[in-house]
Amino acid sequence: MRVGLFGGSFDPPHDGHRAVSLKALKRLGLDQVWWLVSPQNPLKPNAPSADLARRIADARRLANHPWIKVTGIEAILGSNYTADTLRKLQERLPGVRLVWMMGADNLASFNRWRDWQGIAANVPIAVFNRPGLALRALSSPAARALARFRLPEREAGRLAATPPPAWVFLSSPHVPLSSTAVRAKRAAAARVLKPSPLRSYVEDASNKPAKRKG
């Protein structure tokens, strides 16, 4: 069995997550993709990723696919770091071929992850392009260190069966979405819809009955 692991806060989940998962199922020859909804991203301590149950429920509604499984297993395993999560999953899933999935933005900062060399040495990695990030990702410290283990994109289908370290960069889907951008857009919309104190005062004043003169 071949399983792609797609970790993140999913706060909120969006169509980009689903598009990447569908592409992974097809291009990587996976049987399933698991969304690992994280309790908290260690590299984003100030990210609004509270309310794990809500994020899992939202992700399940969006995924809506028999081969995309949404789970909060990191909270059950007690792991906030990818290296720990992978080690514990591999102990519990002998014989299952795991592939770690991440965006180009994560490859760009991969060298900052805890035990990133250990992650690369223990599981194949599929990297998905993000708008404007390909050059930065492919010239990053981690990409340069792992350059000799990179598979050609045309051979992505054999990634899951390739002993690690092994990775592939998939140029599509080129999804211009991110949870950060979605949150910012929602916050901006909320500010527009929220009445200002001055407007509320004017509206209240205009609705008061006028006093009769004389």
N, C-alpha and C positions, 0 to 999 in steps of 0.2 A: 504494500500500500504506500502511495506517495502523497504526502500531506504538506501543503504550503502553510507556513505560520506567518501571519500578518499582524504584527503588534502595533499598538498605538493607543492614544487616549480616546479616540473616536468621539471627540467632544466639539462639535457633533459629528456623527457619521455623515458622509455625503456620497454623491454619485461617483466621485473619483475612486473611493474605496472599492465600490462594486465593479467599476470598469477594470481596475487593476486585477481584481480577483478573477474575473471572467477571462481576462487575457492570460493570467497565470495558469488557469485550468487548461486552456487550449495550448499555449505555447510550451509550457513546461511538462505537459502530459500528467498533470496531477489528478488524483482521485477526489481530493477535497482541499478546500482552503479554510483554515481556522482563523477567525479574527480573535486575537488575544487582547481584550479590552483591559488596559492596564489600570491598576488602582492609582498610580501616580508615576509620571515620567521623571526620573531622577535628574535629567538635564533641563527640565522645565518645572522647577519647584513652585513657580508662581502661576502655572497654568490652571485655569478653572476646571479641574478634572474631578471634582467631588461628585457624589451621587452615582456610584458605580451601577446600581440597579437601573437607574434611568438610562444611562448610556448604553447598557446592554440591551434594554428593551427597544430603544431607538434604533440600534444597530440591527437587531433582528427584523424589525419592520422594513428597514431599507434593504437588507441583504436579500430576503425573499427568494432563496434559491436552495434546492435540495443538497447541493454540494458545497455550499458556504455555511460553515458552522460558526456561531458566535458564542464566545465563552469568556467568563471572568476567572479562568483557572489560575491566573497569577495570584489572585487574592487567596485562593484555596491553598496554593503551594507556598504562599508567604514569600514571594520573590518580586522585587521591584526591578531587578537587573536581568537583561536578556541572557547573559551568560548563565546565571543561576536557573532561569526558567528552562533553557535548553537542556542543561544537565539533568534537571529533575524529570523533564519529559522523556528524555532518552532512556532514563532508568525505568520509566513506567511503560514505555512503548517499544520494547525490543522487536526488531524486525521491521519497524515502520521507517521508511525513508523520509526524513524531514528536510524541508527547504525553507530557509529564512528569507522572507520577502521584505524589501524596504525601498523607499523612494531615494532618488538621487540626492536629495537634501541630507538624508541620513548617511549616505556614503561620504559626503563632503565632511561630515563631522564624526565619522566612524572611529577615528583614532582617539576620540575623547571618551568612547564607551569603556566601561569596566571590562577588562580582559578581552578586548576586541580581537587580539590575535588568537585567543582560545576559541572564540566564536567561529572565526574563519577556519580554524583547524578542525572543528568538530562537525560543521554542517555546511552544505553548499548554500550559496547566497544568490538570490535573484534581485537585481537592482532595476527599478523602473524609472524612466526619465521623468523629469519635471521641467516645466517651462523655464528656460534660461539658466538651468543648473547643470547641464551635461558637461560643459567644459570644466567648471569648478569641481564637480564630483570626480571626473576621470583624471584630474590632475591633483587630487587630494593626497595626503600622506598615505592613507590606507590603500587607495587605488594603486599608487606607485609601488608600495610594498608588496601588493598581491598581483602585480601586473602579469607575471609569468603563469599565473593560475587562471587567467581569464579565458573563458570559452568564447569562440565567435558566436555572434547572435544567431546565426543560422543553425547552430548546434544546441540551442537552448533546450530542446527536447531531451537531451541526454544528461542535463544537469543533475537531476535527482539521483541518477545512478552513478554519478562520478564521485569517486572518493575525494573528500575535502583535503586541503583547501581547493575550492573551485567556485567560480562565480561568473555571472553573465550580466551584461548591461543590455536591457531591452529598450529600444528607442521609442516604442509606443506601448500603451496609449500615452499621449502627450496631454495629460489632463491638467487644465489651469485652475484646479481647485485645491483648497486646503482648509482644514478645520479652523485655523487661525483667521483666514479671510472670511469664512462663513460667520464666525462669531463677531468679527468687526462689522460686517454688513448688517447683522441683526441688531447690534448695539446702536449703529447709526440710525437704523429705521426706528428703533425705540425712542431715540432722542427726538426725532422729527415728530413722532406721534404724541409724545408727552407734552401736554400743554404747559407753557411757561407761566410763572406766577403772575406776570403782568397781564398776559392774555386772559387768565382766569379772573383776575380782578376786573378787567374791562367787561368781560362777559357777564359777570355777576352784577356789576353796576348797571349794565344795559337792560338786564332782566327785572330790575326793581321797578315797581310801579311809580310813575311820576307823581309828585305831590301837587295837589290842587292849589291854585293860587286864589286868594280872595275869600 
